[in-house]
Every structure is written in structure tokens, then in C-alpha cells.
Amino acid sequence: MLFLEPLALSQIVSLMTISVVIPVYNVEKYIRRCLESVIDQENDRYKIECLIVDDCSLDSSMIIVDDIIKNYHGTTIDFKIISHDRNKGLSEARNSGIKASTGDYLFFLDSDDVILENTFKCYFAYLHDYPFVDVIMGNALSIEDHSLTNTFLTNNNFTSCLVSDKRAIIYHTLCRNIDRHAWNKLIRRSLVIDNNLFFDQGLLYEDVTWSYRLYSTISSILIVPELTYMYDNNPSSIMHTHSERGKTIAWSFVFISDSIFNNPPVIEGKKVLFTEHCLFVNHWVLHAIDLYDKYGLEKQAYIKLNALKRKLFWTSICHFKPVMALYFLTMFKPLCWLLKIRAYRAIIDRIIHVVYKLS
């Protein structure tokens, strides 16, 4: 029996299927290279289920998709198109992909990005050494400025690192050491389904709350140094449309802050990492404040933002964290003028580090 066990495990891994979820909306300039990067993963040691979610594109994106699928003659990839009856946004497109997926693992790929030629081969190799890991995450490179996203690797001399302690995973999440994007992660699908890890509808920067819930759920994550993903700063993406959607983005940060505050990290029924949690919430509150100053907020969102600031302050008082409470006072008048001073904002991360150490 001891001899047969690893053999059975090897067979399970070799037959795995990766469900790649690609939302498509008005990306005719990018979708071909995106799908070609998936086709480059062709390998007879695993299967790929490529779920293309048409979110009612208005350009020729789906014509290009149909042409690529028609001219694909491989055997590794099973292309499936899911069509929305109306535009529902990125969150619902990803949710549709999750619900339709059947693979062992999920992988989110944005339609204006690409994966490297050996991405899945790389992940597959690591799965042989770590077959029970919940999430594997590689490194990602910005096509525009060639910056890398994975600071965790920078802090660990670019060596692979298995984090298998739930407290450590949550700690690194709250300290923003682990990348918060949904893409570029090989995720055990059963974990997503069993824990109802779907994306919040109608929200921008939805990756933040989703990844927070994901990292609060998993028991292990393997972070590897290999470059596995390249992302493009698409000028038509939400990152570049603040002037048009400023209030929506501001509201999203209010929602994100409130959602995370109301769901503190819990391990074995006990709340943990109080200071880290509050400062993590504060990070997103500051984003909301900045956007509120620039674009304003609807009344309901403004009320929620102020209530959240008060909760952070009084919670820190109740937990006997006077230094943190004093720091949170800078979110209220008249001290909030500090947040508008460029010199103060330039060193705010250092200030928060000092607050953390003294709390």
C-alpha cells in the first residue's frame, strides 16, 4: 500500500484539468494574443478548459475569438463560449466562468493580458512536489513599465516559498505582502465552490475583497519566482477612467473597507491580528477619502464612510490601542488636512509602520 499511494497521486495530478476563465468585453486589440498565449500551453500531460465569457462586446472581439477557435487543431484545449444577454461587468463575467467550470483548478486570465509559454508547465511541475497546495502564484510583469508585482518574492530573495500556516497567510495578506489580483493564480476549484467565493457584483477593484476572502479561507499557498503572467495597462481599463467613474470607484473603496472591517480574520473561532486588520482597512479608507475629495460621494456612501472612520477609532480605543487611535484621528477634521499635504502622504507608510510597532 505504501508503494501504490504515490503512484495513484501521480496519476491524479497528471490527469488534472485547468479551467481558464477569460472575460471578454471590447478587447479586439488584445484578445488574439491572449488566446494564443493559452494555445501555447498545449501539453499532453494536462487538459485545459478555456471558458470565454462574452459580456456583450460591442466591437469585433468575439469575431476574432470565433476565428481562433475555428483554426485551433490541437487536442489539449476545450474552448467553451458563455454569452451574457446583457453587459454585466467583470465580476459577473468571472462568476459565470466559475459556475460553468469543471476543472480541478481555476485560473483567471484578463483578456488584455497574456500568460508565458511555460506557465502551466511550471505550475504542473510544482504540483508534483506540492500536490495538496490550495493556491500556486507565480510572478507577473507589467508590459508598460516592466515592474514585478510579487513583492513577497523580493523579500525572500526570489526563492519559492510555501506558506502553510493560516495565521501567516492572513498576516501577509493584511500587510499587503501577497498580490491581491485574481489573475495569475492556480486555485483549487473545489475550494472556491465549497466556500462560495464569488466576486461582488457592481464593484470596481473587486479583486481586493475576493482575494481577502480567498486568503482567509485557504490553508496553504505556494509563491514561486518564475515569471508566469504579463499584464497590460489598457488605457480603456478602470485604472484610467477616474474622471468618468470617480464616484463609482470611491464608492467601491467604501464598500471594500466596510466589507473587510465587518469580516475580521478568524482562526478556530477566535479573532486574530487585530492591529494588522484595522490598518489594512485604513489603507482602503484612505483611498476612499482621496477619491471623495476629488469626485465626491453619494449621500449614502458618505454616511457609510464617516461611520467606518468612527468604527476604526472607537474599536482601537476599546482594544487599548491609544497610538493607533491617535493616528485614526487624522481622518477627522481638523486633522484631516494632513492627508492633503504631499510631504505627509509621502511618508505615510513609515508613519503607519511606527503606529504598528507601537500598537
C-alpha positions as CSV (number, residue, x, y, z in Angstrom):
1,M,0.0,0.0,0.0
2,L,2.8,2.4,0.8
3,F,4.2,1.8,-2.8
4,L,0.9,2.3,-4.6
5,E,-0.1,5.5,-2.8
6,P,2.4,7.9,-4.5
7,L,1.7,6.2,-7.8
8,A,-2.0,7.0,-7.5
9,L,-1.3,10.5,-6.5
10,S,0.9,11.0,-9.6
11,Q,-1.8,9.7,-11.8
12,I,-4.3,12.1,-10.3
13,V,-2.0,15.1,-10.9
14,S,-1.2,14.1,-14.5
15,L,-4.9,14.0,-15.4
16,M,-5.7,17.3,-14.0
17,T,-7.8,19.9,-15.8
18,I,-7.2,23.7,-15.6
19,S,-10.3,25.9,-16.1
20,V,-9.1,29.2,-17.6
21,V,-11.7,32.0,-17.2
22,I,-11.4,34.9,-19.7
23,P,-14.0,37.7,-19.5
24,V,-14.3,39.4,-22.9
25,Y,-15.6,43.0,-23.4
26,N,-14.4,45.3,-26.1
27,V,-10.8,44.0,-26.3
28,E,-10.4,43.5,-30.1
29,K,-6.8,44.9,-29.8
30,Y,-5.8,42.3,-27.2
31,I,-7.9,39.1,-27.4
32,R,-5.9,37.4,-30.1
33,R,-2.6,37.5,-28.3
34,C,-4.4,36.5,-25.1
35,L,-5.9,33.3,-26.6
36,E,-2.7,32.5,-28.5
37,S,-0.9,32.5,-25.1
38,V,-3.4,29.9,-23.9
39,I,-2.9,27.8,-27.0
40,D,0.9,28.0,-26.3
41,Q,0.2,26.0,-23.1
42,E,-0.6,22.9,-25.3
43,N,0.7,19.8,-23.4
44,D,-0.4,16.2,-23.3
45,R,0.1,15.9,-19.5
46,Y,-2.9,18.0,-18.6
47,K,-6.1,19.4,-20.1
48,I,-7.2,23.0,-20.4
49,E,-10.9,24.1,-20.3
50,C,-10.9,27.6,-21.8
51,L,-14.0,29.4,-20.7
52,I,-14.5,32.6,-22.8
53,V,-17.3,34.8,-21.3
54,D,-18.8,37.2,-23.8
55,D,-20.0,40.1,-21.8
56,C,-21.9,41.6,-24.8
57,S,-18.9,43.1,-26.6
58,L,-19.7,45.9,-29.0
59,D,-16.6,45.5,-31.1
60,S,-15.2,42.6,-33.1
61,S,-13.7,40.8,-30.1
62,M,-16.0,37.7,-30.5
63,I,-15.4,37.5,-34.3
64,I,-11.7,37.2,-33.5
65,V,-12.4,34.6,-30.8
66,D,-14.5,32.5,-33.2
67,D,-11.8,32.7,-35.8
68,I,-9.1,31.5,-33.4
69,I,-11.3,28.6,-32.1
70,K,-12.2,27.6,-35.7
71,N,-8.5,27.4,-36.6
72,Y,-7.4,25.6,-33.5
73,H,-6.5,21.9,-34.3
74,G,-4.9,20.8,-31.0
75,T,-6.3,18.3,-28.5
76,T,-5.3,19.7,-25.2
77,I,-7.7,22.7,-25.0
78,D,-11.5,22.6,-24.9
79,F,-12.9,26.0,-25.8
80,K,-16.3,27.0,-24.4
81,I,-18.1,30.3,-25.0
82,I,-20.5,31.6,-22.4
83,S,-22.7,34.5,-23.6
84,H,-24.4,37.1,-21.4
85,D,-27.7,38.5,-22.5
86,R,-26.5,42.0,-21.4
87,N,-23.3,43.6,-20.2
88,K,-22.9,42.6,-16.5
89,G,-19.3,43.7,-15.8
90,L,-16.1,41.9,-14.9
91,S,-17.3,40.4,-11.6
92,E,-20.3,38.7,-13.1
93,A,-18.3,37.5,-16.1
94,R,-15.8,35.8,-13.8
95,N,-18.7,34.4,-11.7
96,S,-20.2,32.9,-14.9
97,G,-16.9,31.3,-15.7
98,I,-16.6,29.8,-12.2
99,K,-20.2,28.4,-12.4
100,A,-19.5,26.8,-15.8
101,S,-16.1,25.4,-14.9
102,T,-15.5,21.7,-14.4
103,G,-11.7,21.6,-13.9
104,D,-9.6,20.7,-10.9
105,Y,-8.1,24.1,-10.8
106,L,-9.2,27.6,-11.7
107,F,-7.0,30.3,-13.4
108,F,-8.3,33.8,-14.1
109,L,-6.8,35.5,-17.2
110,D,-7.8,39.0,-18.2
111,S,-8.4,39.4,-21.9
112,D,-5.8,42.2,-22.4
113,D,-3.1,40.1,-20.7
114,V,-1.0,37.1,-21.6
115,I,0.5,34.1,-19.9
116,L,4.0,32.9,-20.6
117,E,4.7,29.9,-22.8
118,N,5.6,27.6,-19.9
119,T,3.2,29.0,-17.3
120,F,1.1,25.8,-16.8
121,K,4.0,23.5,-17.3
122,C,5.7,25.4,-14.5
123,Y,2.6,25.1,-12.2
124,F,2.3,21.4,-13.1
125,A,5.9,20.8,-12.1
126,Y,5.3,22.4,-8.7
127,L,2.1,20.4,-8.2
128,H,4.1,17.2,-8.3
129,D,6.2,18.5,-5.3
130,Y,3.2,20.1,-3.5
131,P,0.1,18.2,-4.7
132,F,-2.1,19.3,-1.8
133,V,-1.4,23.1,-2.0
134,D,-4.5,25.3,-2.3
135,V,-3.0,28.1,-4.4
136,I,0.1,28.5,-6.5
137,M,1.1,32.0,-7.6
138,G,3.9,33.0,-9.9
139,N,5.4,36.4,-10.7
140,A,3.8,39.0,-13.0
141,L,5.4,41.7,-15.2
142,S,3.9,44.9,-16.3
143,I,4.2,45.2,-20.1
144,E,4.3,49.0,-19.8
145,D,6.9,49.7,-17.1
146,H,8.4,46.2,-16.6
147,S,7.7,46.2,-12.9
148,L,7.1,43.0,-11.0
149,T,4.0,42.6,-8.8
150,N,5.2,40.0,-6.3
151,T,7.0,41.8,-3.5
152,F,6.8,38.7,-1.3
153,L,9.4,37.2,-3.6
154,T,11.6,40.3,-3.4
155,N,11.6,40.0,0.4
156,N,12.5,36.3,0.1
157,N,15.4,36.5,-2.3
158,F,13.3,35.3,-5.2
159,T,13.1,31.7,-3.9
160,S,9.9,29.7,-3.9
161,C,8.1,29.7,-0.6
162,L,5.3,27.6,0.8
163,V,3.2,29.3,3.4
164,S,1.1,26.6,5.1
165,D,0.1,28.3,8.3
166,K,-3.3,30.1,8.2
167,R,-2.2,32.8,10.6
168,A,0.9,33.5,8.4
169,I,-1.2,33.7,5.2
170,I,-3.6,36.1,6.8
171,Y,-0.8,38.2,8.3
172,H,0.9,38.6,4.9
173,T,-2.5,39.4,3.3
174,L,-3.1,42.2,5.8
175,C,0.4,43.5,5.5
176,R,-0.1,43.6,1.7
177,N,2.8,41.3,1.0
178,I,0.8,38.9,-1.2
179,D,-0.5,40.0,-4.5
180,R,-4.3,40.8,-4.5
181,H,-5.1,40.3,-8.1
182,A,-7.4,37.4,-9.0
183,W,-5.3,36.6,-12.1
184,N,-2.1,34.6,-12.2
185,K,-3.1,32.1,-9.5
186,L,-3.7,28.4,-9.9
187,I,-6.5,27.9,-7.4
188,R,-8.1,24.6,-6.3
189,R,-11.6,24.8,-7.8
190,S,-13.4,22.9,-5.1
191,L,-12.2,25.4,-2.5
192,V,-13.8,28.2,-4.5
193,I,-17.1,26.4,-5.0
194,D,-17.3,25.0,-1.4
195,N,-16.7,28.4,0.2
196,N,-18.9,30.3,-2.3
197,L,-16.0,32.5,-3.3
198,F,-17.8,34.6,-6.0
199,F,-17.0,38.2,-6.9
200,D,-19.1,41.0,-5.6
201,Q,-21.4,42.4,-8.3
202,G,-21.3,46.0,-9.5
203,L,-17.9,46.7,-7.7
204,L,-14.7,48.1,-9.1
205,Y,-11.4,46.7,-7.7
206,E,-13.4,43.6,-6.8
207,D,-10.2,41.6,-6.6
208,V,-9.5,43.2,-3.2
209,T,-12.5,41.7,-1.3
210,W,-12.4,38.5,-3.3
211,S,-8.7,37.8,-2.6
212,Y,-9.2,38.8,1.1
213,R,-11.9,36.1,1.4
214,L,-9.7,33.6,-0.6
215,Y,-6.7,34.1,1.6
216,S,-8.8,33.9,4.8
217,T,-10.1,30.5,3.6
218,I,-7.0,28.7,2.3
219,S,-4.6,26.6,4.3
220,S,-1.6,26.8,2.0
221,I,-0.2,29.0,-0.8
222,L,3.0,28.4,-2.8
223,I,4.6,31.5,-4.1
224,V,7.1,30.8,-6.9
225,P,9.7,33.1,-8.6
226,E,9.0,32.1,-12.2
227,L,7.5,34.7,-14.5
228,T,4.1,33.4,-15.4
229,Y,2.0,36.3,-16.4
230,M,2.3,39.7,-18.3
231,Y,-0.4,42.3,-17.8
232,D,-1.1,45.4,-19.9
233,N,-2.1,48.8,-18.6
234,N,-5.0,49.0,-21.0
235,P,-5.8,52.8,-21.4
236,S,-9.5,51.9,-21.6
237,S,-9.5,50.0,-18.3
238,I,-10.9,51.3,-15.0
239,M,-7.5,52.3,-13.9
240,H,-7.5,55.0,-16.5
241,T,-11.1,56.3,-16.3
242,H,-11.2,58.0,-12.9
243,S,-12.5,61.2,-14.4
244,E,-15.6,59.4,-15.7
245,R,-16.1,56.9,-12.9
246,G,-14.6,58.6,-9.9
247,K,-17.7,58.4,-7.7
248,T,-18.2,54.7,-8.5
249,I,-14.6,53.9,-7.7
250,A,-14.8,56.0,-4.5
251,W,-18.0,54.0,-3.5
252,S,-16.2,50.8,-4.3
253,F,-13.4,51.6,-1.8
254,V,-16.0,52.5,0.8
255,F,-17.7,49.1,0.2
256,I,-14.3,47.3,0.2
257,S,-13.3,48.9,3.5
258,D,-16.7,48.2,5.2
259,S,-16.8,44.6,4.0
260,I,-13.3,43.8,5.3
261,F,-13.9,45.7,8.6
262,N,-17.1,43.6,9.2
263,N,-15.3,40.4,8.4
264,P,-12.2,40.3,10.7
265,P,-9.8,37.3,10.4
266,V,-10.9,34.3,12.5
267,I,-8.9,31.2,13.3
268,E,-10.5,28.4,15.2
269,G,-13.3,30.6,16.3
270,K,-11.0,33.4,17.6
271,K,-10.4,36.8,16.1
272,V,-6.8,37.4,15.3
273,L,-4.4,40.1,14.1
274,F,-6.5,43.0,15.3
275,T,-3.9,45.7,14.6
276,E,-3.0,44.4,11.2
277,H,-6.7,44.1,10.3
278,C,-7.5,47.7,11.3
279,L,-4.5,49.2,9.4
280,F,-5.4,47.1,6.4
281,V,-8.9,48.6,6.4
282,N,-7.5,52.0,6.9
283,H,-5.4,51.6,3.8
284,W,-8.6,51.3,1.7
285,V,-10.3,54.0,3.7
286,L,-7.6,56.4,2.7
287,H,-8.2,55.6,-1.0
288,A,-11.9,56.3,-0.5
289,I,-11.1,59.6,1.2
290,D,-8.8,60.7,-1.6
291,L,-11.4,60.0,-4.2
292,Y,-14.1,61.6,-2.2
293,D,-12.1,64.8,-2.0
294,K,-11.6,64.7,-5.8
295,Y,-15.0,63.4,-7.0
296,G,-17.4,63.4,-4.1
297,L,-19.7,60.7,-2.9
298,E,-23.4,59.9,-2.9
299,K,-25.0,60.7,0.5
300,Q,-25.4,57.0,1.5
301,A,-21.7,56.3,0.7
302,Y,-20.6,59.4,2.5
303,I,-22.5,58.4,5.6
304,K,-21.0,54.9,5.5
305,L,-17.5,56.3,5.1
306,N,-17.9,58.5,8.2
307,A,-19.4,55.6,10.2
308,L,-16.4,53.5,9.2
309,K,-13.9,56.1,10.3
310,R,-15.7,56.3,13.7
311,K,-15.7,52.5,14.0
312,L,-11.9,52.3,13.4
313,F,-11.3,55.0,16.0
314,W,-13.6,53.6,18.8
315,T,-12.5,50.0,18.1
316,S,-8.9,50.9,18.7
317,I,-9.9,52.7,21.9
318,C,-11.8,49.7,23.1
319,H,-8.8,47.4,22.4
320,F,-6.5,49.8,24.3
321,K,-4.5,50.9,21.3
322,P,-4.0,54.6,22.0
323,V,-1.3,55.2,19.4
324,M,-3.5,53.7,16.7
325,A,-6.5,55.7,17.9
326,L,-4.4,58.9,17.7
327,Y,-3.4,58.0,14.1
328,F,-7.0,57.4,13.2
329,L,-7.9,60.9,14.4
330,T,-6.1,62.2,11.3
331,M,-9.1,61.1,9.3
332,F,-11.3,63.7,11.1
333,K,-11.5,67.4,11.0
334,P,-9.4,69.5,11.6
335,L,-6.5,67.0,11.4
336,C,-7.7,65.5,8.1
337,W,-5.9,68.5,6.3
338,L,-2.7,66.4,6.9
339,L,-3.9,63.9,4.3
340,K,-3.8,66.6,1.7
341,I,-0.2,67.6,2.3
342,R,2.1,65.9,-0.1
343,A,5.0,65.6,2.3
344,Y,2.8,63.8,4.8
345,R,1.4,61.4,2.3
346,A,4.9,60.7,1.0
347,I,5.9,59.3,4.4
348,I,2.5,57.8,5.5
349,D,3.7,54.2,5.1
350,R,6.6,54.9,7.5
351,I,4.1,56.5,9.9
352,I,1.8,53.5,9.7
353,H,4.8,51.2,10.3
354,V,5.6,53.2,13.5
355,V,2.0,53.0,14.6
356,Y,2.0,49.3,14.0
357,K,5.2,48.8,16.1
358,L,3.8,50.9,19.0
359,S,0.4,49.2,18.9
